[in-house]
Amino acid sequence: MYRMESRVDTSFSLLTERRNEMRRLICVLVLVSIVAMSFCIEADAARGPAKIRALLITGDDVSAHPWREMSETSRKALMASKRFDVRVCEDPLILESETALKAYDVIVFMIFSQRIKMIPKQAQKNLLNFVKGGKGFFVQHLASASFAKWEEFGSLCGRKWVMGTSGHGPRGVFEAKVVNKEHPITKGMSNFKTDDELYAKLQGTGQINVLVESYSDWSKKTEPLVFTLNYGKGRTVHNAFGHDGRALSNPNVQRIIARGVEWAATGKVK
Protein backbone atom coordinates (compact mmCIF):
# COMPACT_ATOMS: atom_id res chain seq x y z
CA MET A 1 0.00 0.00 0.00
CA TYR A 2 2.85 2.34 0.90
CA ARG A 3 4.63 1.62 -2.37
CA MET A 4 1.47 2.32 -4.38
CA GLU A 5 0.94 5.66 -2.61
CA SER A 6 4.60 6.53 -3.22
CA ARG A 7 4.23 5.79 -6.92
CA VAL A 8 1.08 7.91 -7.11
CA ASP A 9 2.85 10.79 -5.38
CA THR A 10 5.80 10.48 -7.76
CA SER A 11 3.57 10.42 -10.83
CA PHE A 12 1.65 13.43 -9.56
CA SER A 13 4.91 15.32 -8.95
CA LEU A 14 6.14 14.55 -12.47
CA LEU A 15 2.84 15.67 -13.95
CA THR A 16 2.96 18.91 -11.95
CA GLU A 17 6.56 19.55 -13.05
CA ARG A 18 5.67 18.98 -16.70
CA ARG A 19 2.74 21.37 -16.39
CA ASN A 20 5.04 24.00 -14.88
CA GLU A 21 7.55 23.47 -17.67
CA MET A 22 4.76 23.87 -20.22
CA ARG A 23 3.63 27.10 -18.56
CA ARG A 24 7.20 28.43 -18.60
CA LEU A 25 7.54 27.52 -22.28
CA ILE A 26 4.26 29.24 -23.12
CA CYS A 27 5.42 32.37 -21.25
CA VAL A 28 8.70 32.36 -23.17
CA LEU A 29 6.88 31.97 -26.51
CA VAL A 30 4.50 34.81 -25.64
CA LEU A 31 7.43 37.02 -24.66
CA VAL A 32 9.28 36.19 -27.90
CA SER A 33 6.12 36.98 -29.91
CA ILE A 34 5.72 40.35 -28.17
CA VAL A 35 9.36 41.25 -28.83
CA ALA A 36 9.11 40.16 -32.46
CA MET A 37 5.92 42.17 -32.90
CA SER A 38 7.55 45.27 -31.42
CA PHE A 39 10.46 44.90 -33.85
CA CYS A 40 7.98 44.67 -36.74
CA ILE A 41 6.16 47.80 -35.56
CA GLU A 42 9.45 49.67 -35.23
CA ALA A 43 10.52 48.50 -38.68
CA ASP A 44 7.22 49.68 -40.19
CA ALA A 45 7.63 53.04 -38.47
CA ALA A 46 11.17 53.34 -39.79
CA ARG A 47 9.97 52.68 -43.31
CA GLY A 48 7.51 55.55 -42.95
CA PRO A 49 4.20 56.05 -44.75
CA ALA A 50 3.42 54.22 -47.97
CA LYS A 51 4.86 55.84 -51.08
CA ILE A 52 2.63 57.49 -53.67
CA ARG A 53 2.61 55.33 -56.79
CA ALA A 54 3.22 57.51 -59.86
CA LEU A 55 3.11 56.43 -63.49
CA LEU A 56 5.22 58.82 -65.59
CA ILE A 57 4.26 58.55 -69.27
CA THR A 58 6.84 60.00 -71.64
CA GLY A 59 8.08 59.43 -75.18
CA ASP A 60 8.66 61.14 -78.50
CA ASP A 61 8.16 64.92 -78.72
CA VAL A 62 9.01 67.80 -81.01
CA SER A 63 12.72 68.05 -81.85
CA ALA A 64 13.19 71.12 -79.61
CA HIS A 65 12.29 69.04 -76.56
CA PRO A 66 14.90 66.56 -75.26
CA TRP A 67 12.18 64.36 -73.82
CA ARG A 68 14.43 61.80 -72.12
CA GLU A 69 16.25 64.60 -70.32
CA MET A 70 12.94 66.21 -69.40
CA SER A 71 11.37 63.04 -68.05
CA GLU A 72 14.49 62.03 -66.11
CA THR A 73 14.81 65.47 -64.52
CA SER A 74 11.15 65.32 -63.49
CA ARG A 75 11.54 61.77 -62.16
CA LYS A 76 14.51 62.83 -60.05
CA ALA A 77 12.52 65.76 -58.63
CA LEU A 78 9.85 63.32 -57.48
CA MET A 79 12.30 60.80 -56.07
CA ALA A 80 14.22 63.51 -54.20
CA SER A 81 11.08 64.26 -52.19
CA LYS A 82 11.08 60.64 -50.93
CA ARG A 83 7.30 60.58 -51.27
CA PHE A 84 7.03 58.61 -54.49
CA ASP A 85 7.50 55.26 -56.13
CA VAL A 86 7.86 56.25 -59.81
CA ARG A 87 7.51 53.97 -62.82
CA VAL A 88 8.38 55.35 -66.27
CA CYS A 89 6.58 54.20 -69.42
CA GLU A 90 7.51 55.38 -72.92
CA ASP A 91 4.26 54.31 -74.54
CA PRO A 92 0.88 56.03 -73.98
CA LEU A 93 -0.86 52.82 -74.99
CA ILE A 94 -0.36 51.61 -71.44
CA LEU A 95 -3.60 53.53 -70.91
CA GLU A 96 -5.41 50.69 -72.71
CA SER A 97 -4.87 48.47 -69.65
CA GLU A 98 -7.32 49.22 -66.87
CA THR A 99 -5.58 46.59 -64.77
CA ALA A 100 -2.19 48.29 -65.15
CA LEU A 101 -3.59 51.68 -64.16
CA LYS A 102 -5.11 50.31 -60.95
CA ALA A 103 -1.59 50.00 -59.55
CA TYR A 104 -1.09 53.78 -59.53
CA ASP A 105 -2.33 56.82 -57.62
CA VAL A 106 -1.40 59.47 -60.19
CA ILE A 107 -0.44 59.75 -63.86
CA VAL A 108 2.34 62.20 -64.74
CA PHE A 109 1.72 62.91 -68.43
CA MET A 110 4.76 64.28 -70.24
CA ILE A 111 4.38 62.99 -73.79
CA PHE A 112 3.44 64.80 -76.97
CA SER A 113 3.56 61.87 -79.34
CA GLN A 114 3.90 62.66 -83.03
CA ARG A 115 3.73 58.93 -83.70
CA ILE A 116 0.44 58.29 -81.90
CA LYS A 117 -2.02 61.02 -82.84
CA MET A 118 -4.90 59.45 -80.92
CA ILE A 119 -5.22 56.71 -78.36
CA PRO A 120 -7.93 54.02 -78.70
CA LYS A 121 -11.40 54.50 -77.22
CA GLN A 122 -10.68 52.08 -74.38
CA ALA A 123 -7.56 54.03 -73.43
CA GLN A 124 -9.56 57.27 -73.45
CA LYS A 125 -12.21 55.76 -71.22
CA ASN A 126 -9.62 54.31 -68.83
CA LEU A 127 -7.81 57.63 -68.43
CA LEU A 128 -10.98 59.59 -67.74
CA ASN A 129 -12.31 56.98 -65.32
CA PHE A 130 -8.94 56.88 -63.55
CA VAL A 131 -9.25 60.56 -62.65
CA LYS A 132 -13.03 60.66 -62.21
CA GLY A 133 -12.72 57.81 -59.73
CA GLY A 134 -10.58 59.92 -57.38
CA LYS A 135 -7.00 59.68 -58.62
CA GLY A 136 -4.64 62.29 -60.01
CA PHE A 137 -3.47 63.66 -63.37
CA PHE A 138 -0.41 65.90 -63.71
CA VAL A 139 0.18 67.25 -67.23
CA GLN A 140 3.35 69.11 -68.12
CA HIS A 141 4.47 71.53 -70.85
CA LEU A 142 3.57 70.47 -74.42
CA ALA A 143 1.86 67.27 -73.30
CA SER A 144 -1.43 69.19 -73.23
CA ALA A 145 -1.23 69.41 -77.05
CA SER A 146 -1.73 65.63 -77.34
CA PHE A 147 -4.76 64.10 -79.04
CA ALA A 148 -5.85 67.29 -80.82
CA LYS A 149 -9.25 65.93 -81.90
CA TRP A 150 -10.20 64.62 -78.46
CA GLU A 151 -12.11 67.49 -76.84
CA GLU A 152 -12.50 65.87 -73.44
CA PHE A 153 -8.72 65.60 -73.07
CA GLY A 154 -8.65 69.40 -73.20
CA SER A 155 -11.25 69.49 -70.42
CA LEU A 156 -9.13 67.09 -68.37
CA CYS A 157 -6.08 69.38 -68.84
CA GLY A 158 -8.07 72.51 -67.99
CA ARG A 159 -6.31 74.42 -70.75
CA LYS A 160 -4.83 72.91 -73.89
CA TRP A 161 -2.04 73.88 -76.28
CA VAL A 162 -3.58 74.19 -79.74
CA MET A 163 -1.19 74.12 -82.67
CA GLY A 164 -1.41 77.32 -84.71
CA THR A 165 -3.08 79.25 -81.89
CA SER A 166 -1.02 78.74 -78.74
CA GLY A 167 2.58 79.86 -78.68
CA HIS A 168 5.37 81.67 -76.87
CA GLY A 169 8.05 84.30 -77.40
CA PRO A 170 11.79 83.54 -77.37
CA ARG A 171 12.99 81.39 -74.53
CA GLY A 172 14.50 83.53 -71.79
CA VAL A 173 14.42 84.61 -68.16
CA PHE A 174 11.10 85.90 -66.86
CA GLU A 175 9.44 86.37 -63.49
CA ALA A 176 6.75 83.93 -62.42
CA LYS A 177 4.21 85.37 -60.01
CA VAL A 178 2.77 83.15 -57.28
CA VAL A 179 -0.84 84.35 -57.06
CA ASN A 180 -2.20 81.74 -54.65
CA LYS A 181 0.03 81.34 -51.63
CA GLU A 182 -2.52 79.42 -49.59
CA HIS A 183 -2.85 76.38 -51.86
CA PRO A 184 -0.86 73.36 -50.61
CA ILE A 185 1.21 73.30 -53.82
CA THR A 186 2.43 76.89 -53.57
CA LYS A 187 2.06 77.57 -49.85
CA GLY A 188 5.04 79.58 -48.63
CA MET A 189 6.42 80.20 -52.12
CA SER A 190 7.37 83.63 -53.42
CA ASN A 191 7.66 85.03 -56.93
CA PHE A 192 10.65 83.60 -58.74
CA LYS A 193 12.64 83.98 -61.93
CA THR A 194 13.09 81.11 -64.35
CA ASP A 195 14.76 80.52 -67.72
CA ASP A 196 12.09 78.83 -69.84
CA GLU A 197 9.45 79.25 -72.51
CA LEU A 198 6.49 81.31 -71.35
CA TYR A 199 3.51 79.44 -72.76
CA ALA A 200 0.63 81.63 -73.92
CA LYS A 201 -2.83 81.39 -75.42
CA LEU A 202 -3.60 77.96 -74.01
CA GLN A 203 -7.20 77.23 -74.98
CA GLY A 204 -10.14 76.33 -72.76
CA THR A 205 -13.07 77.83 -70.95
CA GLY A 206 -13.56 75.61 -67.91
CA GLN A 207 -13.00 76.88 -64.38
CA ILE A 208 -9.40 76.61 -63.18
CA ASN A 209 -7.62 77.65 -60.00
CA VAL A 210 -4.51 79.60 -61.05
CA LEU A 211 -1.52 79.24 -58.73
CA VAL A 212 1.29 80.77 -60.83
CA GLU A 213 1.09 83.19 -63.74
CA SER A 214 3.26 85.58 -65.77
CA TYR A 215 2.82 88.43 -68.20
CA SER A 216 3.69 87.44 -71.79
CA ASP A 217 5.23 90.02 -74.13
CA TRP A 218 4.19 87.70 -76.96
CA SER A 219 0.45 87.57 -76.17
CA LYS A 220 0.33 90.89 -74.29
CA LYS A 221 -1.62 89.11 -71.57
CA THR A 222 -1.08 87.56 -68.17
CA GLU A 223 -0.92 83.82 -68.75
CA PRO A 224 -1.68 80.95 -66.31
CA LEU A 225 1.36 78.69 -65.93
CA VAL A 226 0.40 76.43 -63.04
CA PHE A 227 -3.23 75.71 -62.22
CA THR A 228 -5.50 73.04 -60.81
CA LEU A 229 -9.01 71.78 -61.36
CA ASN A 230 -11.29 69.09 -60.04
CA TYR A 231 -12.32 66.36 -62.46
CA GLY A 232 -14.99 64.08 -61.08
CA LYS A 233 -13.67 62.90 -57.73
CA GLY A 234 -10.09 63.40 -58.91
CA ARG A 235 -7.69 66.27 -59.44
CA THR A 236 -5.66 67.71 -62.31
CA VAL A 237 -2.54 69.83 -62.01
CA HIS A 238 -1.32 71.56 -65.17
CA ASN A 239 2.32 72.71 -65.18
CA ALA A 240 3.28 74.72 -68.29
CA PHE A 241 6.94 75.02 -67.25
CA GLY A 242 9.57 72.62 -68.55
CA HIS A 243 11.16 73.24 -71.97
CA ASP A 244 14.22 71.13 -71.11
CA GLY A 245 16.28 69.76 -68.24
CA ARG A 246 17.69 73.18 -67.38
CA ALA A 247 14.23 74.72 -67.12
CA LEU A 248 13.04 71.80 -65.01
CA SER A 249 16.06 72.06 -62.70
CA ASN A 250 14.88 75.38 -61.29
CA PRO A 251 14.33 74.67 -57.54
CA ASN A 252 10.94 76.37 -57.55
CA VAL A 253 9.79 74.40 -60.58
CA GLN A 254 10.99 71.19 -58.93
CA ARG A 255 9.02 72.11 -55.82
CA ILE A 256 5.91 72.65 -57.97
CA ILE A 257 6.41 69.26 -59.63
CA ALA A 258 6.84 67.32 -56.38
CA ARG A 259 4.05 69.12 -54.54
CA GLY A 260 1.81 69.18 -57.60
CA VAL A 261 2.02 65.44 -58.21
CA GLU A 262 1.44 64.75 -54.51
CA TRP A 263 -1.62 67.02 -54.44
CA ALA A 264 -3.00 65.48 -57.64
CA ALA A 265 -2.65 62.03 -56.08
CA THR A 266 -3.93 62.74 -52.58
CA GLY A 267 -5.55 66.17 -52.43
CA LYS A 268 -2.99 67.37 -49.90
CA VAL A 269 0.74 67.99 -49.45
CA LYS A 270 2.54 66.70 -46.35
N, C-alpha and C positions, 0 to 999 in steps of 0.2 A: 504494500500500500504506500509506504514511504517512497519507494523508488518511482512508483507511478506519479505521485504528486510532484516529485522532483523533476521528472521528465516534462510534466505539464508546465511547471514553473519555468523551466529552461526554454521550452517552445514559445511560451508567452513572451519571455524576455527577448528572444530572437525576433519575434514578430514585431514587438514594440520598437526594437532597434532598427529594423528594416523600414518601419513606418517613419521613424525619425529621419533616417537617411533619405527617404523619398521626399519628405518635407524640405530638408535642406537642399536637395537637388532642385526641387521646384523653385525654391527661393532664389537659388543661384541663377536658374534659367530666366526667371522674371527680371532679376537685376540686370542680366546680360541684355535682355530684350529692351529694357528701359534705356540702358546706355547706348545700345545700337540705334534706337529710335531718336535719341537726342542728337547723335552724330548725324543722322539723316536730316533732321530738322536744321541743324547748323549748316550742313552742306547746301541744303536748299536755300537758306538765307544768304549764304555766301554767293551762290549763283545769281541771286537777285531776281527781279520780276522777269516774266517771260518776254522774249524779244518780239518786236513787231515784225511780222513776216511780209516783206516787200518784194514784189515782182517788178523788176526794172526791164521794160521792153525797149530795145534800141535796134539799130540797124542802119541801112543805107539812108543817105540824106543828100542834100545838094552839095556840090563840090566845095563850097565855101565853109562847110561845117565838118570838122574832123570828128565824126560821130563817136569813134572808139575813145578818143581822148575825152570827149564831152561826157560820155556815159561812165567812164572810169573815174573821172574827177567827181562826178555826182555820187557814184557808189562809195567812194572814199569819204565824202562828206557825211554820208549816212552812217557808215561803219565807225567813223571817229566819234560819233555821239554815243556809241555803245548801246543804242536802243533798238537796233535793227538786225534782222537776219535777212540779207539781200540775196536774191537769185536773179541773174541776168539772162535774158532770152533775146536772141537776135532775129526773132521771127514773130510778127504780130499774129500769125495764125495759131499761136498758142491759145488765143481767145476762143477758138472753136471748141476747146475742151472745158466743159463746165466742171468736170472732176478736178482738172489741174488748177483751176482758179479757186476752188474751195480751200486750197492749202494756204491762201494768202489773205492778208488784211487790207492791203492797199496795192494799187497798180501805179507805178511810176512810168509815165508814157513819154518817151523821148525820141520816137521814131517819126520821120517823115519819109515814108517809103515811096520812091519813084518806081519801084518794081511792082508793088502791090497797091494799085489805085483804090481798091475797095476790098474789104473783108467780107466773107460770106454772111448770109443772113443769121445763121446760128451764132457766129462770132459776135455780130452786132447785138443780138438778143442777150448773149451771155455777159457782155460788157455792161450793158445797161442794167441788167438784173443784179449784177455784182454790186453796183453802186446803189441802186434803188433799195437793195436789201439791207443796207447799213454799212457798207464798206467804203473805202476811199479811192479817189482818183486824183493823181497829181500829174498835170500836163505841163511840159516845159518847152519854151522857145518855139521853134517852127513846127513842133509836133501837132499844134492845133490846126495846121493847114492840111492834115491828113484827111482822106476820104471826102473830097470836095463835094460830092453829090449826096452825101448823107447828112441831112439837115439836123437830125437829132444829135449827131456828134458835136455839132456846133453848140447846141443847147447844153450838152454835158460839159463842154469846155467853158461855157459862160460867154466868152468872146472867141472868135475864130479868125485866124489869118486867111484872107482870101486873096489868091494870086491876082495881080492886076489892080487891086484896090488897096490892100494893106502895103506897108512899106516902112522905110526908115532912112534917115540921112546917113552921112558917113560915120563909120564906127569911130568913137572917141570917148573922152572923159566927160561925164555929165553928172549932175547931182540928182540923186533919187530922194524923194521926199516921203517920209513915213507919216501917213495921214491918219492912221488908226494905231495908237500906241497902247490901246487897252486889249486888243485881240491877243490871244495866246501866242500867235506866230510872231508878232512884232512887238510884244510887250517889252518895254525897256529899251527899245532900239531908237536911235536918232537918225536924222538925215545923213546920207553918206554919198561919197563919190565913187563911181565905178567906170571902168573902161570897157565899153560894150556897145552893142547896137541898141538904139532906143526904138523899140517897136511902136508903130503908130497905125491908126485906122483899123484896129482889129474890129471885126464886125459882129453885131449881136445886139439884141434889145432886152434880153432878160435881166432881172435884178441881180446885181452883184455887189459884194461888199469889198470896196477897194481898200487895200492896206498900204500900198506903195504906188506912187505915181511920179511923173516927171513931165516937164514942158518940152515939147518937141519943136525944134526950129523947122523941121520938115513939114509937119502937119499944121503948125501954128496953133496947136491945142495941147492941153494937159492930157496926158495919156495914162491909163491904168496899166501898171506893170506887174503887180502882184494883187490878186483878188481871190475871193472865195465865194462859193454858193452852195446851197443845199440842193441835193438831187435825190428825191425820194427820201429814204431814211439815211442816205449816205451824204458824203461831202466831197466837193471838188476844190482843189487849189490850183490856180493857174499862175505859173511863174514865167514871165516873158523874158527874163534875163537868160544869158547863157550861150553866147555866140561861139565860144571855144573854151578850152581848158583854162586859159588865163582869165577870161571873164568869170568863169565858174569858181575860180580860186579866191575871189574876193571874200574876205571873212564874213561880211554881212550877207552876201548871197548864199554862202554855205550855211549860215545860220537859218536863213529863210528856207533853204532846201530841207534841212534836218527837221526844223520845227514844222514846216509845212506838210511834209510827208507824215509826221507823227499826228498832226491835227487831222489830216485827211483820214487817217486810219482809225483814230480813237475819239476825235472830237475834243481833245485836250492836249496840253503839252506839259510834261512833268519837269 
